[in-house]
Amino acid sequence: MKSALLAFLIALACASTGYAADRALIVGVEKYRDPRAPDTPGCEADARAMEQLIKSVYKFAEVKVLINEEATASNIERWFRSWLIAGTRPGDRVFFFYAGHGSQIADDNGDERKEDGKDETLAPFDV
């Protein structure tokens, strides 16, 4: 009886971990729509290298990569919300990587230190 219970618990543990998923969203913006935004050489290569690393070393099977014109604000937000977050269950691993320009804007909700007073932003392709 004890061995049957132990076998059942082991099978249950194995089955529950078998359903865990790993999702990664990787964004690389090297060239921007607006010609006033300078290129960020190497960001596409960085995103592709991160994709290979997350797949080979960390064994992520589900990786979504958005490069340049695919990396619009609406696309990044859509994939982040609907796939990376909404598609994830407890026990899953989630990874987000961004290579490209960033910026700062005035703090809009008072959560920043007084010395800084700014929120940090990502700059999508259509910034």
FIDREN-242255 format. One record per residue: residue number from 1; x, y, z of N, C-alpha, C, O, CB in turn. Coordinates in steps of 0.001 Angstrom, whole numbers. Glycine has a CB too. Example, Ala and Ser with C-alpha at 12.3 -4.5 7.8 and 13.67 -1.06 7.14 Angstrom:
2
   k     n.u     n.v     n.w    ca.u    ca.v    ca.w     c.u     c.v     c.w     o.u     o.v     o.w    cb.u    cb.v    cb.w
   1   13190   -5690    7800   12300   -4500    7800   13200   -3300    7800   14236   -3319    8465   11308   -4473    9046
   2   12850   -2250    7080   13670   -1060    7140   12900      30    7870   13409    1138    8039   14084    -598    5725
***
This chain:
127
   k     n.u     n.v     n.w    ca.u    ca.v    ca.w     c.u     c.v     c.w     o.u     o.v     o.w    cb.u    cb.v    cb.w
   1     824   -1195       0       0       0       0     866    1255       0     598    2191    -753    -937       0    1206
   2    1921    1284     853    2792    2452     900    3514    2648    -429    3668    3776    -898    3806    2315    2038
   3    3955    1551   -1033    4664    1683   -2313    3720    2161   -3416    4134    2914   -4298    5303     339   -2712
   4    2468    1736   -3376    1489    2193   -4366    1215    3683   -4191    1108    4417   -5174     176    1389   -4246
   5    1100    4133   -2929     885    5542   -2650    2091    6356   -3097    1932    7416   -3702     611    5762   -1158
   6    3288    5875   -2806    4508    6566   -3212    4591    6648   -4737    4940    7697   -5279    5751    5851   -2642
   7    4279    5569   -5423    4296    5563   -6884    3283    6560   -7434    3564    7264   -8404    4004    4153   -7422
   8    2109    6620   -6818    1083    7563   -7243    1557    9007   -7073    1370    9832   -7967    -208    7333   -6453
   9    2170    9310   -5929    2659   10667   -5673    3773   11047   -6642    3825   12183   -7113    3157   10791   -4231
  10    4653   10114   -6938    5726   10387   -7901    5130   10640   -9284    5538   11574   -9975    6735    9207   -7954
  11    4170    9816   -9686    3525    9999  -10992    2798   11338  -11059    2826   12012  -12089    2542    8851  -11271
  12    2147   11722   -9965    1434   12989   -9914    2413   14152  -10034    2154   15111  -10760     623   13100   -8614
  13    3535   14070   -9325    4545   15131   -9396    5113   15247  -10802    5292   16353  -11311    5675   14867   -8392
  14    5393   14132  -11420    5935   14147  -12783    4910   14713  -13768    5260   15476  -14668    6358   12725  -13213
  15    3675   14343  -13594    2627   14825  -14495    2426   16318  -14334    2229   17021  -15325    1313   14088  -14239
  16    2470   16816  -13113    2216   18242  -12905    3341   19089  -13463    3087   20184  -13964    2029   18540  -11426
  17    4588   18615  -13390    5675   19404  -13956    5719   19264  -15461    6314   20108  -16131    7007   18988  -13355
  18    5120   18241  -16009    5108   18058  -17451    4267   19100  -18165    4424   19290  -19371    4605   16689  -17786
  19    3393   19768  -17465    2542   20761  -18084    3120   22170  -17990    2566   23096  -18583    1183   20724  -17453
  20    4199   22350  -17272    4802   23676  -17165    5334   24092  -18529    5848   23268  -19285    5937   23692  -16103
  21    5208   25356  -18829    5689   25892  -20098    6644   27042  -19820    6584   27689  -18775    4509   26358  -20995
  22    7500   27270  -20758    8422   28395  -20689    8147   29292  -21881    8171   28838  -23025    9912   27919  -20667
  23    7887   30557  -21618    7590   31507  -22689    8566   32666  -22616    8832   33204  -21542    6131   32017  -22595
  24    9094   33042  -23767    9993   34183  -23844    9528   35116  -24952    9164   34675  -26043   11450   33726  -24086
  25    9546   36399  -24660    9285   37432  -25653   10551   38255  -25777   11007   38869  -24812    8052   38326  -25261
  26   11110   38262  -26969   12381   38943  -27222   12150   40011  -28277   11585   39744  -29337   13489   37936  -27678
  27   12594   41225  -27975   12375   42367  -28858   13728   43003  -29184   14533   43265  -28290   11409   43409  -28201
  28   13963   43246  -30465   15171   43933  -30901   14830   45006  -31919   14283   44713  -32983   16176   42940  -31489
  29   15156   46249  -31590   14891   47355  -32516   16222   48023  -32846   16835   48691  -32013   13874   48392  -31901
  30   16641   47821  -34077   17907   48386  -34561   17659   49595  -35454   18443   50544  -35467   18714   47325  -35326
  31   16561   49548  -36198   16197   50634  -37105   14775   51089  -36754   13884   50271  -36529   16296   50179  -38613
  32   14590   52385  -36715   13314   52975  -36327   12601   53588  -37523   13233   54008  -38492   13524   54029  -35249
  33   11282   53634  -37441   10481   54223  -38514   10858   55684  -38721   11056   56130  -39851    8979   54101  -38200
  34   10955   56417  -37634   11258   57847  -37695   12757   58036  -37953   13577   57580  -37158   10828   58565  -36375
  35   13118   58690  -39032   14542   58864  -39345   15293   59724  -38318   16523   59715  -38288   14685   59486  -40715
  36   14563   60463  -37483   15222   61253  -36436   15728   60384  -35288   16586   60814  -34519   14264   62304  -35895
  37   15205   59169  -35168   15676   58238  -34127   16897   57505  -34672   16793   56781  -35662   14544   57217  -33701
  38   18042   57685  -34040   19244   57036  -34568   19158   55513  -34447   18535   54974  -33532   20488   57548  -33833
  39   19801   54843  -35395   19875   53382  -35344   20599   52941  -34074   21370   53700  -33486   20594   52824  -36598
  40   20341   51724  -33673   21029   51121  -32522   21734   49853  -33018   21235   48745  -32824   20014   50792  -31339
  41   22895   50023  -33660   23590   48875  -34248   23831   47773  -33212   24256   48033  -32087   24924   49319  -34857
  42   23550   46549  -33625   23777   45397  -32761   22549   44904  -32028   22573   43807  -31470   24814   45724  -31777
  43   21473   45680  -32009   20289   45259  -31242   19591   44059  -31865   19087   43200  -31141   19304   46411  -31126
  44   19551   43982  -33190   18962   42808  -33822   19816   41582  -33519   19286   40522  -33187   18825   43014  -35348
  45   21138   41722  -33632   22045   40599  -33320   21922   40198  -31856   21954   39009  -31538   23512   40974  -33642
  46   21781   41175  -30957   21610   40863  -29532   20334   40066  -29299   20326   39110  -28524   21584   42153  -28696
  47   19252   40463  -29974   17977   39748  -29816   18093   38321  -30343   17617   37380  -29707   16837   40494  -30549
  48   18717   38162  -31490   18885   36813  -32066   19790   35951  -31184   19536   34759  -31011   19474   36904  -33498
  49   20841   36548  -30629   21732   35807  -29724   20996   35392  -28455   21194   34285  -27956   22966   36657  -29362
  50   20142   36280  -27929   19368   35946  -26742   18383   34832  -27053   18156   33960  -26215   18629   37179  -26210
  51   17797   34846  -28239   16891   33776  -28640   17625   32426  -28613   17106   31443  -28086   16311   34055  -30053
  52   18817   32389  -29177   19587   31144  -29187   19965   30709  -27769   19890   29526  -27439   20852   31310  -30038
  53   20371   31667  -26935   20753   31357  -25554   19585   30800  -24764   19722   29788  -24076   21296   32598  -24860
  54   18440   31453  -24861   17277   31042  -24068   16777   29670  -24516   16239   28909  -23711   16146   32086  -24184
  55   16955   29355  -25805   16557   28041  -26308   17578   26959  -25944   17202   25883  -25479   16374   28094  -27824
  56   18857   27240  -26153   19866   26193  -25983   20269   25970  -24529   20406   24826  -24096   21085   26533  -26787
  57   20456   27025  -23788   20917   26885  -22399   19754   26681  -21435   19819   25819  -20559   21721   28117  -21982
  58   18699   27463  -21589   17589   27415  -20641   16413   26590  -21141   15409   26459  -20440   17125   28806  -20332
  59   16523   26035  -22339   15562   25072  -22897   14150   25624  -23057   13174   24893  -22889   15511   23856  -22026
  60   14039   26910  -23379   12728   27490  -23672   12303   27020  -25057   13050   27181  -26021   12763   29057  -23593
  61   11123   26446  -25165   10622   25979  -26456    9760   27039  -27129    9732   27125  -28357    9822   24688  -26281
  62    9059   27842  -26341    8156   28853  -26888    8797   30230  -26785    8820   30846  -25719    6796   28832  -26152
  63    9316   30697  -27915   10001   31985  -27960    9416   32804  -29105    9397   32357  -30252   11544   31801  -28134
  64    8946   33990  -28791    8439   34915  -29797    9442   36041  -29921    9834   36646  -28923    7014   35455  -29428
  65    9863   36327  -31160   10858   37364  -31416   10234   38427  -32311    9667   38120  -33359   12143   36766  -32070
  66   10346   39675  -31884    9890   40819  -32670   11106   41660  -33028   11809   42147  -32143    8826   41667  -31890
  67   11356   41832  -34331   12525   42578  -34797   12062   43762  -35644   11185   43632  -36498   13486   41659  -35612
  68   12669   44916  -35386   12458   46146  -36144   10977   46430  -36392   10245   46666  -35430   13191   46069  -37467
  69   10504   46416  -37643    9124   46848  -37937    8075   45973  -37279    6925   46398  -37170    8892   46857  -39426
  70    8414   44773  -36836    7467   43937  -36083    7296   44444  -34654    6299   44144  -33997    7941   42475  -36066
  71    8271   45210  -34177    8310   45644  -32780    7647   47000  -32574    8238   47912  -31996    9743   45703  -32296
  72    6412   47123  -33053    5652   48344  -32810    5132   48331  -31372    5105   47291  -30716    4477   48483  -33825
  73    4726   49489  -30907    4186   49566  -29548    2994   48634  -29384    2892   47925  -28383    3778   51004  -29212
  74    2092   48631  -30363     898   47789  -30239    1256   46301  -30305     664   45504  -29577    -115   48134  -31344
  75    2191   45913  -31141    2599   44507  -31217    3272   44039  -29926    2973   42959  -29417    3546   44298  -32399
  76    4173   44852  -29409    4858   44486  -28158    3820   44316  -27047    3825   43315  -26330    5922   45569  -27759
  77    2935   45299  -26913    1921   45218  -25858     990   44029  -26070     658   43325  -25116    1106   46512  -25803
  78     567   43800  -27307    -343   42683  -27603     303   41352  -27242    -314   40547  -26544    -744   42687  -29093
  79    1524   41100  -27696    2197   39833  -27390    2508   39709  -25905    2414   38623  -25334    3485   39706  -28202
  80    2878   40821  -25284    3191   40798  -23854    1948   40408  -23054    2014   39532  -22191    3727   42177  -23386
  81     819   41053  -23336    -409   40799  -22564   -1069   39468  -22919   -1381   38676  -22029   -1402   41926  -22789
  82   -1283   39217  -24206   -2093   38066  -24610   -1331   36750  -24621   -1922   35689  -24419   -2663   38309  -25966
  83     -38   36809  -24854     716   35560  -24972    1630   35347  -23771    1605   34284  -23149    1540   35556  -26260
  84    2429   36345  -23446    3405   36168  -22374    2746   36103  -21000    3168   35310  -20158    4417   37296  -22403
  85    1737   36905  -20760    1096   36922  -19446    -167   36060  -19424    -265   35129  -18624     753   38356  -19045
  86   -1129   36360  -20291   -2410   35640  -20255   -2242   34162  -20580   -3028   33337  -20113   -3396   36269  -21233
  87   -1238   33815  -21367   -1032   32418  -21735    -216   31629  -20736      92   30462  -20978    -375   32347  -23053
  88     140   32237  -19626    1020   31613  -18650     236   31138  -17435    -715   31784  -16995    2115   32584  -18223
  89     659   29987  -16900      25   29407  -15707    1041   29331  -14572    2242   29447  -14818    -554   27991  -16015
  90     588   29140  -13346    1525   28954  -12233    2505   27826  -12545    2112   26776  -13054     763   28652  -10922
  91    3764   28046  -12240    4806   27067  -12498    5552   27306  -13797    6641   26768  -13993    4218   25705  -12514
  92    4976   28114  -14694    5647   28441  -15940    6767   29442  -15675    6736   30182  -14691    4644   29004  -16969
  93    7756   29454  -16566    8795   30484  -16522    8515   31470  -17639    8136   31085  -18745   10232   29866  -16660
  94    8706   32757  -17336    8462   33815  -18300    9718   34677  -18377   10335   34991  -17359    7207   34666  -17910
  95   10087   35055  -19610   11302   35848  -19824   11001   36933  -20847   10398   36663  -21886   12492   34951  -20299
  96   11422   38165  -20551   11282   39283  -21483   12639   39920  -21672   13358   40169  -20704   10246   40326  -20975
  97   12992   40184  -22923   14264   40826  -23258   13992   41914  -24279   13236   41711  -25229   15304   39792  -23804
  98   14614   43075  -24077   14469   44196  -25004   15842   44766  -25314   16632   45029  -24407   13539   45293  -24417
  99   16126   44956  -26599   17343   45634  -27039   16913   46755  -27971   16280   46504  -28997   18348   44643  -27749
 100   17248   47969  -27625   16880   49141  -28418   16983   50377  -27555   17482   50333  -26431   15455   49002  -28998
 101   16506   51476  -28097   16535   52736  -27350   15553   52706  -26187   14550   51992  -26214   16216   53914  -28273
 102   15857   53478  -25193   14962   53742  -24078   14931   55239  -23854   15667   55988  -24498   15408   52985  -22790
 103   14091   55668  -22952   13989   57086  -22656   13436   57266  -21254   13228   56297  -20524   13103   57807  -23693
 104   13206   58503  -20891   12585   58827  -19617   11483   59855  -19859   11586   60706  -20742   13637   59363  -18599
 105   10442   59755  -19066    9359   60733  -19088    9036   61109  -17646    9450   60423  -16711    8091   60171  -19827
 106    8313   62172  -17477    7934   62607  -16129    7148   61503  -15423    6301   60846  -16028    7097   63912  -16188
 107    7437   61312  -14155    6741   60305  -13343    5256   60645  -13311    4871   61763  -12968    7328   60239  -11889
 108    4428   59667  -13673    2992   59948  -13746    2187   59426  -12563     975   59637  -12504    2439   59365  -14995
 109    2844   58741  -11609    2060   58225  -10486    2774   58317   -9141    2314   57722   -8167    1694   56800  -10748
 110    3871   59036   -9064    4550   59283   -7800    5340   58119   -7238    5670   58123   -6052    3570   59693   -6813
 111    5657   57114   -8059    6371   55945   -7533    7894   56042   -7702    8613   55110   -7344    5868   54690   -8223
 112    8383   57144   -8235    9824   57295   -8443   10461   58051   -7285    9806   58789   -6549   10105   58023   -9765
 113   11780   57832   -7154   12520   58574   -6128   12470   60063   -6453   12367   60457   -7615   13999   58080   -6033
 114   12544   60861   -5433   12476   62308   -5629   13658   62832   -6446   13503   63785   -7210   12428   63014   -4280
 115   14852   62212   -6293   16026   62675   -7035   15844   62499   -8535   16326   63307   -9329   17271   61930   -6575
 116   15154   61449   -8907   14986   61119  -10321   13689   61723  -10849   13714   62553  -11758   14993   59588  -10530
 117   12569   61313  -10287   11266   61833  -10673   10823   61469  -12079    9931   62108  -12635   11274   63293  -10543
 118   11442   60444  -12660   11094   60071  -14030   10817   58577  -14139   11387   57763  -13413   12215   60468  -14991
 119    9931   58243  -15063    9671   56851  -15423   10530   56505  -16628   10731   57336  -17513    8155   56609  -15724
 120   11039   55273  -16661   11816   54808  -17787   10881   54150  -18804    9883   53532  -18432   12920   53825  -17325
 121   11211   54286  -20072   10380   53752  -21140   11230   52953  -22129   12449   53112  -22195    9639   54888  -21864
 122   10563   52095  -22889   11170   51420  -24024   10766   52212  -25259    9698   52824  -25290   10722   49903  -24122
 123   11616   52199  -26272   11301   52900  -27515   11028   51879  -28606   11967   51314  -29167   12455   53853  -27930
 124    9754   51630  -28919    9421   50666  -29970    9765   51233  -31354   10153   52394  -31480    7921   50292  -29902
 125    9621   50415  -32363    9929   50796  -33742    9214   52081  -34144    9793   52926  -34825    9547   49671  -34697
 126    7968   52230  -33728    7167   53385  -34133    7161   54515  -33101    6178   55245  -32975    5754   52947  -34396
 127    8253   54650  -32376    8369   55693  -31355    8200   57074  -31988    8266   58085  -31289    9731   55596  -30629
***
